[in-house]
Amino acid sequence: MNLRRAVLLITSLAVAGLLAWFAVAKWDSASKVATIVSTLAAVATVGVAAWAALPASARAQVISASRTGKAVAHRNSQATTGVRAPARTADGTVRAEQTGDAEAFDGSDATSGVKLD
């Protein structure tokens, strides 16, 4: 279970627990009911805000390459031995190990390792 789901589960359990406690407390005046409703809403709001602030688990992908071969670029072309990925993935999830040699000729671009576009 990831952290986001744990926060959501704990918040839901806290709201349900408060609701059960308020149900057996036998409150009879309308002002007390309003206090109960606002307390439940406040607890739910804090929990949902904490849940929304945490990063989604879908971003936990790791892009990696290892033991790649040689790359050669000729005549204004590009060659990458390793990983070539969009710059938005540069949050520590792109990894290249033991990449091959990269050579560039005639105005070309060659990368051995990670290239972020």
Secondary structure, DSSP 8 states (H G I E B T S, - for coil): --HHHHHHHHHHHHHHHHHHHHHHTT--SHHHHHHHHHHHHHHHHHHHHHHHHS--GGGG--EEEES---EEE-SS-EEEEEEEE-GGGTTT-EEEES---EEE-SS-EEEEEEEE-
